[in-house]
């Protein structure tokens, strides 16, 4: 079995831009896709939104939209980036992904897509645990939502360990930020070019075959 480890942060706009190809990759036979949230914008990696950062984020989002076709709505700009003083923090969404991994692992990729679209399309505050838990319930992922809402100690510990492992992988393979892909087969593991996620599935599979 070939494995692709996907280094990401659910609050990363470029990771959202990679979503269409990633979702297709998750359906590809013979390839196991594993998510590895790095915690890039979680907790201490987050920040408080101010006008300068909001303008920077929107300009970056427009570059992503032009390259990938992924939608960043005016509502997102007004209600999320426009909410100055709020937290730009992926702690809740990262913890939610780990909760899904522990309760319904086959649906983690689906949950990531919904969490990303909740922010960038529907302008929801995915920095809030209550909002994220409700999104999980909307997917009928009630066990994951319960763990998230309760701040389950085992979940928090597992999530911290998962982020440490992802950060170590990022360091070991010299990945320059997220998103990044590490391909593993019987010949070992190697880093794939990150921009392969912004083309087509066929081009990504060609990169995998050549790796």
Residue frames relative to the residue before (quaternion, step in Angstrom):
aa qw qx qy qz dx dy dz
X 1.0000 0.0000 0.0000 0.0000 0.00 0.00 0.00
X 0.2992 -0.7269 0.5918 0.1788 3.55 -0.97 0.90
X 0.1546 -0.7936 0.5856 0.0584 3.55 -1.00 0.89
X 0.1026 -0.7501 0.6486 0.0788 3.53 -1.10 0.76
X 0.1808 -0.7632 0.6152 0.0798 3.53 -0.79 1.10
X 0.1952 -0.8074 0.5542 0.0534 3.54 -0.68 1.18
X 0.1994 -0.7736 0.5956 0.0838 3.56 -0.47 1.25
X 0.1250 0.8186 -0.5355 0.1660 3.56 -0.63 1.12
X 0.1151 -0.6962 0.6799 0.1993 3.45 -1.47 -0.13
X 0.4724 -0.7099 0.4320 0.2937 3.63 -0.72 0.96
X 0.6685 0.4698 -0.3053 0.4891 3.61 1.23 -0.24
X 0.5034 0.6540 -0.4139 0.3841 3.59 1.29 0.03
X 0.4220 -0.7287 0.4823 0.2415 3.58 -0.63 1.10
X 0.6418 0.5183 -0.3260 0.4618 3.57 1.04 -0.72
X 0.6089 0.5249 -0.3520 0.4794 3.59 1.13 -0.56
X 0.6158 0.5128 -0.3361 0.4949 3.58 1.08 -0.68
X 0.6385 0.5323 -0.3224 0.4528 3.58 1.00 -0.77
X 0.6772 0.4947 -0.2758 0.4697 3.56 1.14 -0.67
X 0.4446 0.7608 -0.4159 0.2248 3.58 1.26 -0.36
X 0.6573 0.5236 -0.3602 0.4051 3.68 0.75 -0.81
X 0.6913 0.4488 -0.2814 0.4913 3.59 0.87 -0.92
X 0.6373 0.5373 -0.3337 0.4402 3.57 0.99 -0.77
X 0.6456 0.5187 -0.3250 0.4566 3.58 0.95 -0.84
X 0.6419 0.5029 -0.3170 0.4843 3.59 1.05 -0.73
X 0.6322 0.5404 -0.3286 0.4475 3.57 1.00 -0.84
X 0.6373 0.5565 -0.3194 0.4267 3.57 1.05 -0.78
X 0.6895 0.4520 -0.2675 0.4987 3.58 1.25 -0.38
X 0.5003 0.6878 -0.4119 0.3270 3.56 1.28 -0.20
X 0.4051 -0.7180 0.5030 0.2595 3.63 -0.72 0.99
X 0.7885 0.3287 -0.2416 0.4603 3.55 -1.09 0.71
X 0.7062 0.3652 -0.2542 0.5508 3.57 1.30 0.05
X 0.1886 -0.7551 0.6188 0.1065 3.56 -0.88 0.99
X 0.1819 -0.7925 0.5775 0.0730 3.56 -0.69 1.13
X 0.0692 -0.7973 0.5997 -0.0002 3.56 -0.76 1.10
X 0.3121 -0.7458 0.5592 0.1834 3.58 -0.83 0.98
X 0.0551 -0.7926 0.6072 -0.0057 3.55 -1.02 0.87
X 0.1336 -0.8110 0.5665 0.0587 3.61 0.12 1.26
X 0.3204 -0.7938 0.4944 0.1510 3.57 -0.75 1.07
X 0.4192 -0.7038 0.4770 0.3184 3.59 1.20 -0.37
X 0.2113 0.8277 -0.5012 0.1383 3.59 1.23 0.40
X 0.8041 0.2025 -0.0892 0.5517 3.59 0.92 -0.91
X 0.4882 0.6810 -0.4179 0.3512 3.58 1.23 0.37
X 0.8496 0.0935 -0.0683 0.5145 3.56 -0.98 0.82
X 0.8445 0.0222 0.0256 0.5345 3.55 -0.63 -1.16
X 0.6357 0.5327 -0.3299 0.4509 3.60 1.21 -0.43
X 0.5836 0.5800 -0.3650 0.4356 3.56 1.29 -0.21
X 0.1891 -0.7667 0.5995 0.1304 3.54 -1.31 -0.16
X 0.5064 -0.6037 0.5076 0.3486 3.55 -1.32 0.12
X 0.4622 -0.6972 0.4788 0.2665 3.55 -0.87 0.98
X 0.0270 0.7539 -0.6564 0.0042 3.54 -0.98 0.92
X 0.7276 -0.4597 0.2749 0.4286 3.58 -1.25 0.28
X 0.6561 0.5223 -0.3227 0.4389 3.59 0.93 -0.86
X 0.6838 0.4666 -0.2948 0.4774 3.59 0.91 -0.87
X 0.6173 0.5439 -0.3472 0.4501 3.60 1.02 -0.74
X 0.6582 0.4948 -0.3083 0.4764 3.59 0.97 -0.82
X 0.6357 0.5213 -0.3190 0.4716 3.56 1.01 -0.82
X 0.6628 0.5118 -0.3072 0.4521 3.59 0.88 -0.95
X 0.6719 0.4976 -0.3105 0.4524 3.60 0.89 -0.90
X 0.6328 0.5175 -0.3363 0.4676 3.61 0.97 -0.79
X 0.6518 0.5034 -0.3041 0.4788 3.58 1.00 -0.83
X 0.6368 0.5332 -0.3208 0.4552 3.57 0.99 -0.86
X 0.6543 0.5106 -0.3194 0.4573 3.59 0.98 -0.77
X 0.6064 0.5242 -0.3548 0.4813 3.60 1.11 -0.56
X 0.6492 0.5124 -0.3121 0.4675 3.56 0.98 -0.85
X 0.6510 0.5199 -0.3184 0.4522 3.57 0.93 -0.87
X 0.6570 0.5144 -0.3109 0.4550 3.58 0.95 -0.87
X 0.7025 0.4737 -0.2661 0.4596 3.57 0.97 -0.86
X 0.8240 0.2969 -0.1078 0.4704 3.58 0.84 -0.98
X 0.4357 -0.6934 0.4656 0.3355 3.58 1.15 -0.51
X 0.4677 0.6684 -0.4504 0.3629 3.58 1.25 0.00
X 0.4265 -0.7549 0.4591 0.1934 3.54 -0.94 0.99
X 0.0478 -0.7290 0.6824 0.0255 3.53 -1.08 0.90
X 0.2517 -0.8414 0.4610 0.1267 3.58 -0.21 1.26
X 0.6169 -0.5239 0.4283 0.4018 3.59 -1.26 0.35
X 0.6013 0.5600 -0.3592 0.4425 3.60 1.11 -0.64
X 0.6218 0.5269 -0.3288 0.4771 3.57 1.05 -0.77
X 0.6579 0.5099 -0.3217 0.4513 3.57 0.89 -0.88
X 0.7192 0.4600 -0.2542 0.4545 3.57 0.89 -0.97
X 0.8009 0.3646 -0.1610 0.4469 3.56 0.76 -1.08
X 0.7203 0.3752 -0.2426 0.5306 3.60 1.17 -0.46
X 0.7454 0.3555 -0.2197 0.5193 3.59 0.61 -1.09
X 0.6683 0.5148 -0.3011 0.4447 3.57 1.14 -0.57
X 0.5801 0.5727 -0.3760 0.4407 3.57 1.28 -0.12
X 0.0914 -0.8433 0.5291 0.0234 3.55 0.48 1.25
X 0.7319 0.3654 -0.3085 0.4853 3.53 -1.00 0.91
X 0.5728 0.5664 -0.3869 0.4488 3.58 1.27 -0.18
X 0.5508 -0.6317 0.4408 0.3214 3.56 -1.27 0.26
X 0.2289 -0.6944 0.6666 0.1455 3.51 -1.11 0.87
X 0.2940 0.7701 -0.4705 0.3149 3.54 0.17 1.35
X 0.2370 -0.8059 0.5326 0.1032 3.58 -0.70 1.11
X 0.3059 0.7868 -0.4992 0.1956 3.62 1.20 0.23
X 0.6904 0.4902 -0.2945 0.4430 3.60 0.84 -0.95
X 0.6995 0.4620 -0.2829 0.4661 3.59 0.87 -0.91
X 0.6203 0.5283 -0.3441 0.4667 3.58 1.07 -0.67
X 0.6537 0.4995 -0.3033 0.4809 3.57 0.96 -0.87
X 0.6259 0.5458 -0.3337 0.4461 3.58 1.05 -0.77
X 0.6393 0.5209 -0.3334 0.4570 3.59 0.96 -0.81
X 0.6606 0.4914 -0.3133 0.4732 3.58 0.96 -0.78
X 0.6122 0.5391 -0.3443 0.4648 3.58 1.08 -0.68
X 0.6525 0.4870 -0.3138 0.4886 3.59 1.00 -0.77
X 0.6157 0.5506 -0.3433 0.4472 3.58 0.99 -0.81
X 0.7199 0.4584 -0.2510 0.4568 3.58 0.96 -0.85
X 0.7728 0.3595 -0.1771 0.4921 3.60 1.15 -0.50
X 0.7927 -0.0017 0.0310 0.6088 3.61 1.08 -0.69
X 0.0991 -0.8805 0.4578 0.0731 3.58 0.73 1.11
X 0.6279 0.5573 -0.3418 0.4223 3.58 1.09 -0.61
X 0.7115 0.4459 -0.2490 0.4826 3.60 1.26 -0.25
X 0.3779 0.7559 -0.4756 0.2442 3.59 1.23 0.14
X 0.6535 0.5142 -0.3215 0.4530 3.60 0.93 -0.82
X 0.6235 0.5286 -0.3196 0.4792 3.56 1.07 -0.77
X 0.6558 0.5117 -0.3100 0.4604 3.56 0.95 -0.89
X 0.6174 0.5427 -0.3479 0.4508 3.59 0.98 -0.79
X 0.6548 0.5209 -0.3125 0.4497 3.59 0.87 -0.93
X 0.6770 0.4896 -0.2933 0.4646 3.57 0.89 -0.92
X 0.6539 0.5081 -0.3170 0.4624 3.61 0.96 -0.80
X 0.6489 0.5051 -0.3196 0.4708 3.60 0.99 -0.77
X 0.6921 0.4738 -0.2844 0.4644 3.58 0.85 -0.95
X 0.5669 0.5943 -0.3832 0.4226 3.58 1.11 -0.61
X 0.7045 0.4458 -0.2548 0.4899 3.57 1.00 -0.80
X 0.8043 0.3785 -0.1760 0.4229 3.53 0.50 -1.26
X 0.7337 0.3658 -0.2203 0.5285 3.60 1.16 -0.52
X 0.8078 0.3074 -0.1322 0.4852 3.57 0.75 -1.09
X 0.4020 -0.7779 0.4229 0.2332 3.57 1.33 0.13
X 0.3604 0.7186 -0.5109 0.3045 3.56 0.97 0.88
X 0.4837 -0.6622 0.4952 0.2869 3.55 -1.17 0.62
X 0.0842 -0.8348 0.5437 0.0203 3.57 0.05 1.28
X 0.4906 0.6106 -0.4607 0.4173 3.56 1.21 0.40
X 0.6464 0.5205 -0.3031 0.4684 3.57 1.30 -0.28
X 0.4855 -0.6838 0.4646 0.2841 3.58 -0.75 1.05
X 0.6426 0.5362 -0.3385 0.4301 3.60 0.94 -0.81
X 0.6508 0.5069 -0.3090 0.4733 3.59 1.00 -0.82
X 0.6790 0.4937 -0.2915 0.4586 3.57 0.88 -0.95
X 0.6346 0.5230 -0.3306 0.4631 3.58 0.99 -0.80
X 0.6492 0.5117 -0.3181 0.4642 3.58 0.99 -0.79
X 0.6186 0.5340 -0.3378 0.4670 3.58 1.05 -0.71
X 0.6448 0.5068 -0.3199 0.4744 3.58 0.99 -0.80
X 0.6417 0.5137 -0.3290 0.4648 3.59 0.98 -0.78
X 0.6266 0.5470 -0.3266 0.4488 3.56 1.08 -0.71
X 0.6746 0.4419 -0.2739 0.5240 3.56 1.28 -0.42
X 0.4575 -0.6849 0.4276 0.3726 3.56 1.33 0.05
X 0.4449 0.6462 -0.4751 0.3984 3.55 1.14 0.75
X 0.0171 0.8709 -0.4904 0.0261 3.55 0.77 1.08
X 0.6288 0.5342 -0.3531 0.4411 3.59 0.99 -0.72
X 0.6507 0.4989 -0.3102 0.4810 3.58 1.00 -0.82
X 0.6460 0.5243 -0.3177 0.4549 3.57 0.97 -0.85
X 0.6420 0.5258 -0.3234 0.4548 3.58 0.98 -0.82
X 0.6501 0.5090 -0.3177 0.4663 3.59 0.93 -0.87
X 0.6602 0.5152 -0.3012 0.4560 3.56 0.94 -0.94
X 0.6992 0.4877 -0.2797 0.4415 3.56 0.77 -1.03
X 0.6896 0.4828 -0.2735 0.4653 3.57 1.09 -0.74
X 0.3399 -0.7327 0.5137 0.2893 3.58 1.20 -0.35
X 0.0346 0.8625 -0.5026 0.0471 3.55 1.14 0.80
X 0.4834 -0.7122 0.4315 0.2702 3.57 -0.69 1.12
X 0.6552 0.5005 -0.3210 0.4662 3.59 0.95 -0.81
X 0.6239 0.5303 -0.3325 0.4680 3.57 1.05 -0.73
X 0.6600 0.5126 -0.3097 0.4536 3.58 0.86 -0.92
X 0.6623 0.4982 -0.3004 0.4722 3.57 0.98 -0.87
X 0.6586 0.5047 -0.3089 0.4649 3.58 0.95 -0.87
X 0.6422 0.5291 -0.3148 0.4567 3.56 1.03 -0.80
X 0.6480 0.5147 -0.3155 0.4644 3.57 0.97 -0.85
X 0.6525 0.5084 -0.3039 0.4726 3.56 1.00 -0.85
X 0.6399 0.5318 -0.3186 0.4540 3.55 0.99 -0.83
X 0.6603 0.4939 -0.3099 0.4734 3.60 0.94 -0.84
X 0.6284 0.5266 -0.3425 0.4588 3.60 0.98 -0.77
X 0.6574 0.5065 -0.3130 0.4619 3.58 0.94 -0.84
X 0.6547 0.5062 -0.3110 0.4674 3.58 0.98 -0.83
X 0.6478 0.5119 -0.3168 0.4668 3.58 0.99 -0.81
X 0.6388 0.5179 -0.3237 0.4679 3.57 1.05 -0.74
X 0.6295 0.5199 -0.3290 0.4745 3.59 1.00 -0.78
X 0.6340 0.5358 -0.3229 0.4546 3.56 0.93 -0.90
X 0.6795 0.4786 -0.2794 0.4809 3.56 0.95 -0.90
X 0.6703 0.5275 -0.3066 0.4224 3.59 0.84 -0.98
X 0.7738 0.3497 -0.1796 0.4967 3.57 0.98 -0.85
X 0.4662 -0.7164 0.4235 0.3002 3.57 1.28 0.12
X 0.2496 0.7819 -0.5320 0.2079 3.58 1.07 0.66
X 0.2973 -0.7552 0.5609 0.1630 3.55 -0.91 0.96
X 0.8263 -0.1464 0.0505 0.5416 3.56 0.11 1.29
X 0.4554 -0.6329 0.5400 0.3171 3.52 -1.35 -0.37
X 0.5408 -0.1388 -0.8272 -0.0627 1.54 -2.26 1.09
X 0.0276 -0.7693 0.6379 0.0249 3.54 -1.29 0.47
X 0.2378 -0.7747 0.5770 0.1017 3.53 -1.18 0.70
X 0.1011 -0.7579 0.6421 0.0547 3.55 -1.00 0.91
X 0.1922 -0.7992 0.5663 0.0604 3.55 -0.68 1.17
X 0.0528 -0.8031 0.5932 -0.0184 3.56 -0.85 1.03
X 0.1173 0.7504 -0.6470 0.0678 3.53 -1.02 0.92
X 0.7671 -0.3745 0.2273 0.4687 3.60 -1.19 -0.25
X 0.6369 0.5085 -0.3353 0.4727 3.59 1.28 -0.06
X 0.6954 -0.4431 0.2733 0.4953 3.58 1.27 -0.01
X 0.5423 -0.6129 0.4775 0.3196 3.55 -1.31 -0.34
X 0.0748 0.7878 -0.6095 0.0486 3.56 -1.09 0.71
X 0.5268 -0.6395 0.4799 0.2884 3.50 -1.27 0.63
X 0.2701 -0.7378 0.5980 0.1585 3.55 -1.01 0.91
X 0.5901 -0.5583 0.4268 0.3975 3.58 -1.19 0.41
X 0.4893 -0.7178 0.4196 0.2632 3.55 -0.74 1.08
X 0.6750 0.5178 -0.3217 0.4156 3.60 0.96 -0.76
X 0.4383 0.6748 -0.4716 0.3607 3.60 1.25 0.06
X 0.6057 0.5787 -0.3467 0.4218 3.59 1.17 -0.48
X 0.7018 0.4680 -0.2707 0.4638 3.61 1.19 -0.34
X 0.5875 0.5394 -0.3842 0.4651 3.57 1.25 0.28
X 0.6956 -0.3908 0.3341 0.5017 3.54 -0.68 -1.13
X 0.6439 -0.4913 0.3980 0.4310 3.54 -1.25 0.25
X 0.6314 0.5497 -0.3419 0.4270 3.59 0.96 -0.80
X 0.6673 0.4881 -0.3095 0.4698 3.59 0.94 -0.82
X 0.6318 0.5168 -0.3307 0.4736 3.57 1.06 -0.72
X 0.6587 0.4967 -0.3117 0.4714 3.60 0.92 -0.85
X 0.6138 0.5329 -0.3498 0.4658 3.59 1.10 -0.61
X 0.6264 0.5187 -0.3257 0.4822 3.57 1.06 -0.75
X 0.6459 0.5188 -0.3196 0.4599 3.57 0.97 -0.83
X 0.6645 0.5090 -0.3042 0.4548 3.58 0.94 -0.90
X 0.7147 0.4503 -0.2506 0.4729 3.57 1.09 -0.70
X 0.5203 0.6773 -0.4028 0.3291 3.57 1.25 -0.33
